């Protein structure tokens, strides 16, 4: 199997730190050269100690599920000779208490909207099949225990 590398880097700077009043802003660097500003979620740690402009781990989790699903869907659609012009997903992750009473993602809902070339359409059963197979093949979805729901629009 393959390995995937990400570097997460944070520096204290001149902040006291032990008073818990330090910036949670940090950087994610990926092996292909991309660098992303990251932070804790402002819903967890209030600004200015979090940076609302940074991607938080919870958003990244939801985006990775959505992205993985999309990439498999596009692959499968191409195999089935459906020409996809665009794909957009307004994915939402819900945090709650899991069976152990810990805060965890309990549900992620993907709401993909697919547009085919030349105003084409896919029958509802075929669309459902493609999404079902994309979900089954997604490495990220296969790695989590939260309920993952796909609601094509």
C-alpha positions in Angstrom: 0.0 0.0 0.0 1.0 3.6 -0.3 1.9 6.2 2.4 0.7 9.7 2.5 2.6 12.4 4.3 1.5 15.7 5.9 3.6 18.0 8.1 1.8 19.9 10.7 3.8 22.8 12.1 3.1 25.3 15.0 5.4 27.7 16.8 4.9 29.4 20.1 6.7 32.6 19.3 6.6 35.1 22.2 3.4 33.8 23.7 3.4 32.7 27.4 1.7 29.4 26.6 1.0 28.0 30.1 -1.8 30.5 30.6 -3.5 28.8 27.7 -3.8 32.1 25.8 -1.8 31.1 22.7 -2.6 31.0 19.0 -3.8 27.8 17.6 -2.9 28.9 14.1 -0.5 26.6 12.4 0.4 25.3 8.9 -0.2 22.0 7.0 2.4 21.1 4.4 1.9 18.3 2.0 4.5 16.3 0.0 3.3 17.9 -3.3 4.2 21.4 -2.0 0.8 22.6 -1.0 0.7 24.6 2.2 -2.6 25.3 4.0 -3.2 27.7 6.9 -4.9 25.8 9.7 -6.3 26.4 13.2 -8.6 25.1 15.8 -12.2 25.7 15.1 -13.6 29.0 16.3 -16.5 27.1 17.8 -14.0 25.3 20.0 -11.4 27.9 20.8 -12.5 31.6 20.5 -10.6 34.1 18.3 -8.0 35.5 18.6 -6.6 32.2 19.9 -8.1 30.4 16.8 -7.9 31.8 13.3 -11.3 31.6 11.5 -9.5 31.9 8.2 -7.6 28.7 8.8 -8.9 25.2 8.0 -9.8 23.4 11.1 -9.4 19.6 11.5 -13.1 19.0 11.6 -13.6 20.9 8.3 -10.7 18.9 6.8 -12.3 15.6 7.9 -15.6 16.5 6.2 -13.8 17.8 3.1 -11.6 14.6 2.8 -14.7 12.4 2.9 -16.4 14.6 0.3 -13.3 14.7 -1.9 -12.7 11.0 -1.8 -16.3 10.3 -2.7 -16.2 12.7 -5.5 -13.0 11.3 -7.0 -14.4 7.8 -7.0 -17.8 9.0 -8.4 -16.0 10.8 -11.3 -13.9 7.7 -12.0 -17.0 5.5 -12.1 -19.0 8.0 -14.1 -16.3 8.1 -16.8 -16.2 4.3 -16.9 -20.0 4.3 -17.5 -19.5 6.9 -20.3 -21.3 9.7 -18.5 -19.6 13.0 -19.3 -19.6 15.1 -16.1 -19.2 18.8 -16.5 -19.3 19.7 -12.8 -19.6 18.3 -9.3 -20.3 20.3 -6.2 -21.0 19.0 -2.7 -22.1 21.0 0.3 -21.0 18.4 2.8 -21.9 18.7 6.5 -20.4 16.9 9.5 -22.3 16.7 12.8 -20.4 16.3 16.1 -22.1 14.5 19.0 -21.5 12.0 21.7 -20.5 8.5 20.6 -21.2 5.3 22.4 -18.3 5.9 24.8 -19.6 9.4 25.6 -16.8 11.1 23.8 -17.3 14.0 21.3 -17.0 12.5 17.8 -18.4 12.8 14.3 -21.7 10.9 14.5 -22.9 11.7 11.0 -21.5 13.2 7.8 -23.9 14.1 5.0 -22.7 14.5 1.5 -25.0 16.4 -0.8 -23.4 16.1 -4.3 -24.8 18.0 -7.2 -23.7 16.6 -10.6 -24.1 18.3 -13.9 -23.6 16.4 -17.1 -22.4 17.7 -20.5 -25.0 19.0 -22.9 -27.8 18.9 -20.4 -27.6 15.2 -20.1 -29.3 13.2 -17.3 -28.7 10.1 -15.4 -31.6 7.9 -14.3 -32.1 8.0 -10.5 -31.2 4.3 -10.1 -28.0 4.7 -12.1 -27.1 7.8 -10.0 -27.8 5.9 -6.8 -25.6 3.0 -8.0 -22.7 5.3 -8.9 -22.9 7.0 -5.5 -23.2 3.7 -3.7 -20.2 2.3 -5.4 -18.2 5.5 -4.9 -19.0 5.3 -1.2 -18.0 1.6 -1.0 -14.6 2.3 -2.7 -13.7 5.5 -0.8 -10.7 4.8 1.4 -11.6 7.6 3.9 -15.2 6.4 4.3 -13.9 2.9 4.8 -11.7 4.2 7.7 -14.3 5.9 9.8 -17.1 4.8 12.1 -19.4 7.9 11.8 -22.6 7.4 9.7 -21.9 8.7 6.2 -25.0 9.6 4.2 -25.1 10.5 0.5 -28.0 12.7 -0.6 -27.6 13.4 -4.3 -29.3 16.7 -5.4 
